[in-house]
Amino acid sequence: MADTRLAISLRPARAGDVKLVGQIERQSFSDPWTDAAFASLVGNRDVYFRVAVTAEAQALAGYVVAWFAGAQGDIANLAVAPWARGRGVGTQLLDAALAAGAAGGAREVYLEVRESNAAARALYATRGFMEIGRRRGYYRRPLEDALVLRCDLEGGRGSE
């Protein structure tokens, strides 16, 4: 079987990335963040905003947005371009965000995920995220609950 993992590098998001990040956002979510929301995060030292670019063509394959404050962190947004899904991009983005949080002193990281998003839930489970709650009607289009997940970084990131 051929290796399907996409060769990428991660770097801080730049103003020139916002249009492509917004495009991936709209392809990934029915209730997307606006380009202006992403633009407001670029260069903000309090935000972990990284993009994944392919090693060969420098094409934008995905992004992650996270916040860390003291012992806690929040993965606010993570998405992979449709053409790059299933090739390890989301895993690499998530791992980098978790490592950044741990390096900064975070002991636990939270996120919300659509209950129906089986692929994302499976990824998060591989990194030790456990369901700790539910936000009823959190997502609007379509109306759906969010599952609140938590990862304990002090325990070595779950199953790793």
Steps between C-alpha positions, in 0.01 A plus 500: 500500500637844407561761768216750471635742762535845348841666546426835662661765711328719756554874533324796658208625292562815297263764368536350152365166629166636620314462169602133464437429869151648457443284193594182689280616789198536269568160342522340843229658714136591447530794742845636410714768657539809283819601323501809724504277809807318371665825394462634854707206632800537269799626693325482837758360742226367728361275227651180361404529131695265274453391141614178339663544161608224266874454474498485122247753374459715814124448470295573812375166629346600834518714811453502875405779740553457874521708816704418807470678833681365800417136555219488242473506125226495241517366146264753345516394136671230294427416138664324207444574133277237337779386264736440796267313736594155619870570446614587853469878476244533779708274724812710444313825567343363817828355628680830442232695687505256792881515513491880498248500781705257709817701438319810624382332819152383403391192690166450328353592164133528409304509176148470364411270213177424318350180629466376140865572405626143530833565327595784735381309805714202398806722458448664838454161668842389373653789693320425824209744478208382711140623495423705810181678401254612239386842378142460379421676174854646478523473122241687296514363143379237544397524863708247689659442837872548558692249703749659738825305506800529732855373465725464804848603387662408831413136443703484180224576248284198549583199287841606377 
